[in-house]
Amino acid sequence: MDDETTTTPANSDHDPADGASSNVVHTDFEQKEQKSADSAEDRIAELKAMQTSYEVLSPLTEEARRRAASWLVETLGLTDLVPAGPNPNQPLATAVPGAPTGAERQVVSARDFMSQKKPGSQVERIACLAYYLTHHRDTAHFKASDITSLNLEAAGQKFGNLPRDLDNADRQSGYVVSAGQGAKQMTARGDAVVEALPDREGVKAALHEYPYRQKRSSGGKKSSPDEKIDK
């Protein structure tokens, strides 16, 4: 009996039932469970962020959503996630002649657009600004204030008499037409002229393809021909 007693291991560190070993296993299990719980919470928070973002941004116009999303991405340092271009100062524009759609769009500012088109008269300036509002700002119906704001953004020379010039673009040239409630909208003739610019021969062809009979002014006098205005 004494021998058996003396051969009993006295070092509890090697005991399979040692409490320390049991605690280590238990701690690992708790850590795994905690990690899973955190991951689930992160996913829920992510979904809530997506839902909140969608609810806040969806009522805005496309341009407003672009500005908000661009600011948020830049603020959070996530610029590598955004395709080059979405910038409040660089709206979408066409890469080929014609109204821009889908993949045909590329980045160009209002200032660059006006510089590329090189309008040669006030009515052509009106047409170019109106075209940009229509096709690059999703503003099919625009007012004089919209033209003024875009002209300022494009660093254009201030209009001396915008109401008169806008009326000339309508009555004399047929580049825009009334859309009701004081608003104007582009015509097919106006679109064709802007798309042809700065090619003067192309402009002549567009005017020939889309003939226009001038309207009488409010004073009852007929306006001067398009060719004189666009010279």
KEKE-3310 file (N, C-alpha, C; in steps of 0.2 Angstrom, whole numbers, plus 5000, padded with zeros to 4 digits):
npx = (5004:5010:5019:5011:5005:5016:5019:5010:5006:5012:5012:5001:5000:5000:4989:4975:4962:4965:4961:4965:4968:4955:4949:4955:4950:4937:4938:4942:4931:4922:4928:4926:4912:4909:4915:4908:4895:4898:4901:4888:4881:4888:4884:4870:4871:4877:4867:4857:4863:4863:4850:4846:4853:4848:4835:4836:4843:4836:4824:4830:4836:4845:4857:4859:4860:4872:4881:4880:4884:4896:4903:4902:4909:4922:4924:4924:4936:4935:4938:4943:4933:4924:4920:4930:4926:4912:4907:4902:4906:4908:4898:4889:4892:4891:4900:4900:4893:4876:4862:4867:4868:4868:4882:4888:4891:4902:4914:4913:4914:4903:4909:4919:4911:4905:4916:4920:4910:4909:4899:4892:4884:4871:4859:4864:4872:4862:4855:4865:4867:4855:4854:4863:4858:4846:4851:4862:4859:4847:4836:4823:4813:4816:4820:4823:4831:4838:4846:4854:4861:4868:4876:4884:4891:4898:4907:4903:4901:4891:4874:4867:4853:4844:4830:4826:4835:4832:4819:4822:4829:4818:4807:4813:4823:4819:4825:4822:4807:4791:4787:4777:4770:4780:4792:4805:4809:4820:4821:4820:4826:4835:4843:4849:4857:4866:4872:4879:4888:4905:4905:4903:4897:4890:4881:4874:4868:4860:4851:4845:4839:4830:4819:4812:4798:4798:4791:4779:4784:4780:4776:4771:4779:4790:4803:4821:4830:4836:4849:4855:4855:4863:4876)
npy = (4994:5006:5008:5010:5021:5030:5031:5038:5051:5067:5079:5090:5096:5088:5082:5076:5081:5093:5109:5121:5117:5114:5127:5134:5128:5131:5145:5147:5143:5153:5164:5161:5161:5174:5181:5177:5182:5196:5197:5195:5206:5216:5213:5216:5230:5234:5232:5240:5252:5253:5253:5265:5274:5272:5276:5289:5295:5291:5299:5310:5320:5313:5320:5326:5315:5310:5320:5319:5306:5306:5315:5308:5296:5301:5307:5296:5290:5281:5281:5273:5264:5270:5273:5282:5299:5302:5317:5332:5343:5338:5333:5320:5317:5317:5305:5305:5312:5317:5314:5310:5293:5280:5269:5278:5290:5301:5309:5327:5344:5358:5369:5365:5359:5370:5376:5367:5367:5380:5391:5404:5414:5423:5416:5403:5401:5400:5389:5379:5378:5375:5362:5356:5356:5348:5335:5332:5335:5331:5339:5343:5352:5369:5385:5402:5405:5393:5393:5404:5400:5389:5395:5403:5393:5387:5397:5407:5422:5435:5436:5450:5453:5442:5437:5442:5436:5422:5422:5425:5413:5405:5411:5416:5407:5394:5385:5382:5379:5384:5376:5378:5386:5396:5389:5382:5371:5360:5358:5347:5353:5362:5353:5346:5357:5360:5348:5347:5358:5362:5363:5372:5370:5359:5364:5372:5362:5355:5365:5366:5353:5353:5363:5379:5390:5406:5414:5427:5441:5449:5462:5461:5461:5453:5442:5443:5433:5416:5414:5427:5428:5418:5421)
npz = (5000:5004:4994:4983:4987:4986:4973:4967:4956:4960:4955:4949:4938:4926:4926:4918:4921:4924:4930:4924:4911:4907:4908:4898:4886:4887:4887:4873:4866:4870:4865:4851:4850:4853:4843:4832:4836:4835:4821:4816:4821:4815:4802:4802:4806:4794:4785:4790:4788:4774:4771:4776:4769:4756:4758:4761:4750:4738:4736:4730:4716:4701:4700:4712:4720:4715:4720:4734:4736:4731:4740:4752:4749:4747:4759:4768:4763:4752:4739:4730:4726:4718:4701:4689:4688:4693:4699:4706:4699:4687:4677:4668:4650:4632:4622:4609:4594:4597:4608:4624:4630:4642:4640:4631:4637:4645:4655:4657:4660:4662:4658:4650:4640:4634:4629:4620:4611:4606:4604:4593:4594:4604:4604:4601:4612:4622:4617:4618:4632:4636:4630:4637:4650:4648:4643:4651:4664:4667:4666:4658:4657:4658:4666:4665:4676:4678:4666:4669:4680:4676:4666:4674:4681:4670:4668:4659:4649:4656:4652:4644:4642:4646:4646:4633:4624:4627:4622:4609:4605:4605:4597:4586:4581:4584:4592:4605:4614:4621:4637:4645:4660:4661:4658:4647:4633:4624:4606:4592:4582:4589:4596:4586:4580:4591:4593:4581:4582:4584:4571:4557:4544:4547:4555:4547:4539:4548:4551:4539:4538:4548:4546:4550:4554:4557:4572:4575:4584:4600:4596:4584:4573:4561:4565:4562:4550:4553:4549:4550:4564:4568:4563)
capx = (5000:5014:5022:5006:5005:5022:5020:5004:5009:5011:5012:4994:5000:4999:4982:4970:4957:4967:4956:4968:4967:4948:4947:4958:4946:4931:4939:4942:4924:4919:4930:4923:4905:4909:4917:4902:4890:4901:4900:4881:4880:4891:4880:4864:4872:4878:4860:4853:4866:4861:4843:4845:4856:4843:4829:4838:4845:4831:4820:4834:4838:4851:4863:4860:4863:4879:4885:4880:4887:4903:4905:4902:4915:4928:4925:4926:4942:4933:4938:4945:4927:4920:4923:4932:4921:4906:4909:4897:4908:4910:4892:4890:4891:4891:4906:4899:4887:4869:4860:4871:4864:4872:4889:4890:4892:4909:4914:4915:4911:4899:4914:4922:4906:4904:4922:4920:4904:4910:4893:4894:4879:4868:4854:4867:4874:4856:4854:4870:4866:4848:4855:4867:4853:4842:4854:4867:4857:4840:4831:4820:4810:4821:4818:4829:4836:4842:4851:4859:4865:4873:4881:4889:4895:4902:4911:4901:4900:4884:4869:4864:4846:4842:4823:4826:4839:4828:4814:4824:4830:4812:4803:4817:4827:4816:4830:4819:4800:4788:4784:4771:4772:4786:4798:4806:4812:4824:4817:4824:4831:4840:4847:4853:4862:4871:4876:4883:4893:4907:4906:4898:4894:4886:4875:4869:4865:4855:4845:4841:4836:4825:4817:4808:4795:4798:4785:4779:4786:4774:4774:4768:4784:4793:4810:4826:4831:4841:4856:4858:4856:4869:4882)
capy = (5000:5012:5009:5013:5028:5034:5031:5042:5057:5072:5085:5091:5100:5083:5079:5077:5084:5099:5115:5126:5115:5115:5134:5136:5126:5135:5152:5147:5143:5159:5169:5160:5163:5181:5183:5176:5187:5202:5197:5195:5213:5220:5213:5220:5237:5236:5232:5246:5258:5252:5254:5272:5277:5271:5280:5296:5297:5289:5304:5316:5319:5310:5324:5327:5309:5309:5324:5316:5299:5308:5318:5302:5292:5305:5308:5290:5288:5275:5284:5267:5260:5274:5274:5289:5304:5305:5323:5337:5348:5335:5329:5316:5320:5312:5304:5305:5317:5315:5314:5305:5288:5274:5269:5283:5295:5302:5315:5333:5349:5362:5374:5361:5358:5376:5377:5362:5369:5387:5395:5410:5419:5422:5410:5397:5400:5397:5382:5374:5378:5371:5356:5353:5355:5343:5329:5330:5337:5328:5345:5343:5359:5373:5392:5407:5405:5387:5395:5409:5396:5385:5399:5405:5387:5387:5403:5411:5430:5437:5439:5457:5453:5434:5435:5443:5431:5416:5423:5424:5406:5402:5413:5418:5402:5388:5380:5380:5380:5384:5370:5380:5389:5400:5385:5380:5364:5359:5356:5343:5358:5364:5347:5345:5362:5359:5342:5349:5363:5369:5363:5377:5367:5354:5368:5374:5356:5354:5370:5364:5347:5355:5370:5382:5396:5411:5416:5434:5444:5451:5468:5459:5461:5446:5442:5442:5426:5412:5415:5433:5428:5413:5422)
capz = (5000:5004:4987:4978:4989:4984:4966:4964:4954:4965:4951:4947:4931:4921:4928:4912:4923:4927:4929:4919:4904:4905:4907:4891:4881:4888:4884:4866:4864:4872:4860:4844:4850:4853:4836:4828:4838:4832:4814:4815:4823:4809:4796:4804:4806:4787:4781:4792:4784:4767:4770:4778:4763:4751:4760:4761:4743:4733:4733:4727:4709:4700:4701:4719:4723:4714:4724:4740:4736:4730:4746:4757:4747:4748:4767:4771:4760:4748:4732:4725:4725:4713:4694:4688:4685:4697:4703:4706:4694:4681:4675:4662:4644:4627:4619:4602:4592:4598:4615:4628:4634:4644:4639:4627:4641:4648:4660:4654:4664:4659:4655:4644:4635:4631:4626:4614:4606:4603:4601:4590:4595:4610:4604:4601:4619:4625:4614:4621:4639:4637:4628:4643:4655:4646:4642:4656:4671:4668:4667:4651:4657:4662:4666:4664:4682:4677:4661:4672:4685:4672:4663:4679:4682:4664:4667:4653:4650:4658:4647:4645:4642:4645:4643:4626:4621:4627:4617:4602:4604:4604:4591:4580:4579:4585:4596:4611:4614:4628:4640:4650:4667:4661:4657:4640:4632:4618:4601:4588:4578:4593:4597:4580:4580:4596:4591:4575:4584:4581:4563:4554:4539:4550:4558:4541:4537:4553:4550:4532:4539:4552:4544:4555:4552:4563:4575:4576:4590:4603:4593:4578:4568:4560:4567:4557:4548:4557:4546:4553:4571:4570:4560)
cpx = (5004:5017:5017:5005:5010:5023:5014:5007:5007:5010:5005:4994:4999:4993:4977:4964:4958:4962:4958:4967:4959:4946:4950:4953:4939:4932:4939:4935:4921:4921:4927:4916:4905:4911:4911:4896:4892:4899:4893:4879:4882:4886:4873:4865:4873:4871:4856:4856:4864:4854:4842:4848:4851:4837:4830:4840:4840:4827:4824:4834:4844:4857:4864:4862:4870:4883:4885:4884:4895:4907:4906:4908:4921:4929:4927:4933:4941:4934:4940:4939:4923:4924:4925:4927:4915:4908:4904:4899:4909:4904:4894:4889:4892:4898:4906:4893:4880:4868:4864:4866:4869:4879:4892:4892:4899:4909:4917:4911:4907:4904:4917:4918:4905:4910:4922:4915:4905:4904:4895:4889:4875:4863:4858:4870:4868:4855:4859:4869:4860:4849:4859:4862:4848:4845:4859:4865:4850:4835:4828:4816:4814:4818:4824:4834:4841:4848:4856:4864:4870:4878:4886:4894:4900:4907:4910:4900:4892:4880:4867:4857:4844:4835:4823:4829:4835:4822:4816:4826:4824:4809:4807:4821:4824:4821:4827:4811:4797:4786:4779:4774:4779:4793:4799:4809:4815:4819:4822:4829:4836:4845:4852:4859:4868:4875:4881:4889:4900:4907:4900:4894:4889:4880:4871:4865:4859:4849:4841:4837:4830:4823:4812:4805:4795:4792:4785:4781:4779:4771:4771:4773:4788:4800:4815:4827:4836:4848:4859:4860:4863:4875:4887)
cpy = (5006:5013:5012:5020:5033:5035:5035:5049:5063:5079:5085:5094:5095:5080:5081:5081:5091:5105:5120:5124:5116:5122:5136:5134:5130:5143:5152:5147:5149:5164:5168:5162:5171:5184:5182:5181:5194:5203:5198:5203:5217:5220:5216:5227:5239:5236:5238:5252:5258:5255:5262:5276:5278:5276:5287:5299:5296:5295:5310:5315:5316:5314:5325:5321:5308:5314:5322:5310:5301:5310:5312:5298:5295:5306:5302:5287:5281:5277:5278:5263:5264:5274:5281:5293:5306:5311:5328:5342:5345:5330:5325:5320:5315:5312:5305:5310:5313:5315:5308:5299:5282:5274:5274:5290:5295:5308:5321:5338:5354:5367:5371:5360:5364:5378:5373:5365:5375:5390:5402:5415:5418:5416:5404:5395:5397:5390:5377:5373:5374:5364:5352:5351:5349:5336:5327:5332:5334:5333:5346:5350:5363:5380:5396:5406:5399:5389:5399:5405:5392:5389:5402:5399:5386:5392:5407:5418:5431:5439:5446:5457:5446:5433:5437:5438:5424:5416:5422:5417:5402:5404:5414:5412:5395:5382:5378:5382:5380:5377:5371:5382:5392:5396:5384:5373:5364:5356:5351:5347:5360:5359:5346:5350:5361:5353:5343:5354:5359:5369:5367:5374:5362:5358:5370:5368:5354:5359:5369:5358:5348:5362:5373:5389:5400:5413:5424:5436:5447:5458:5467:5459:5454:5447:5441:5435:5423:5414:5421:5432:5423:5415:5424)
cpz = (5000:4997:4982:4980:4986:4977:4963:4962:4958:4961:4947:4940:4925:4922:4922:4914:4926:4925:4924:4912:4902:4904:4900:4886:4881:4885:4877:4863:4865:4866:4853:4844:4850:4846:4831:4829:4835:4825:4812:4816:4817:4803:4797:4803:4798:4783:4783:4788:4777:4766:4771:4772:4758:4752:4759:4754:4738:4731:4730:4719:4708:4701:4708:4723:4721:4718:4731:4741:4735:4736:4751:4755:4749:4756:4770:4768:4756:4741:4727:4723:4719:4706:4693:4685:4689:4701:4701:4700:4688:4679:4669:4656:4638:4624:4612:4600:4594:4606:4618:4631:4636:4643:4635:4631:4644:4652:4656:4659:4659:4655:4649:4639:4631:4627:4619:4609:4603:4600:4599:4591:4602:4610:4604:4608:4623:4623:4618:4628:4640:4635:4634:4649:4654:4646:4647:4663:4672:4669:4660:4651:4661:4661:4665:4670:4681:4672:4665:4677:4681:4668:4667:4680:4676:4663:4661:4654:4652:4653:4649:4645:4641:4643:4636:4622:4621:4622:4610:4600:4602:4597:4585:4577:4580:4588:4602:4610:4621:4630:4645:4657:4667:4659:4649:4640:4625:4613:4597:4584:4583:4595:4592:4579:4585:4595:4585:4577:4586:4574:4560:4548:4541:4553:4552:4539:4542:4552:4544:4534:4543:4551:4549:4552:4558:4565:4575:4583:4593:4600:4586:4572:4568:4562:4561:4556:4553:4555:4549:4560:4572:4566:4565)
residu = (MET:ASP:ASP:GLU:THR:THR:THR:THR:PRO:ALA:ASN:SER:ASP:HIS:ASP:PRO:ALA:ASP:GLY:ALA:SER:SER:ASN:VAL:VAL:HIS:THR:ASP:PHE:GLU:GLN:LYS:GLU:GLN:LYS:SER:ALA:ASP:SER:ALA:GLU:ASP:ARG:ILE:ALA:GLU:LEU:LYS:ALA:MET:GLN:THR:SER:TYR:GLU:VAL:LEU:SER:PRO:LEU:THR:GLU:GLU:ALA:ARG:ARG:ARG:ALA:ALA:SER:TRP:LEU:VAL:GLU:THR:LEU:GLY:LEU:THR:ASP:LEU:VAL:PRO:ALA:GLY:PRO:ASN:PRO:ASN:GLN:PRO:LEU:ALA:THR:ALA:VAL:PRO:GLY:ALA:PRO:THR:GLY:ALA:GLU:ARG:GLN:VAL:VAL:SER:ALA:ARG:ASP:PHE:MET:SER:GLN:LYS:LYS:PRO:GLY:SER:GLN:VAL:GLU:ARG:ILE:ALA:CYS:LEU:ALA:TYR:TYR:LEU:THR:HIS:HIS:ARG:ASP:THR:ALA:HIS:PHE:LYS:ALA:SER:ASP:ILE:THR:SER:LEU:ASN:LEU:GLU:ALA:ALA:GLY:GLN:LYS:PHE:GLY:ASN:LEU:PRO:ARG:ASP:LEU:ASP:ASN:ALA:ASP:ARG:GLN:SER:GLY:TYR:VAL:VAL:SER:ALA:GLY:GLN:GLY:ALA:LYS:GLN:MET:THR:ALA:ARG:GLY:ASP:ALA:VAL:VAL:GLU:ALA:LEU:PRO:ASP:ARG:GLU:GLY:VAL:LYS:ALA:ALA:LEU:HIS:GLU:TYR:PRO:TYR:ARG:GLN:LYS:ARG:SER:SER:GLY:GLY:LYS:LYS:SER:SER:PRO:ASP:GLU:LYS:ILE:ASP:LYS)
# end
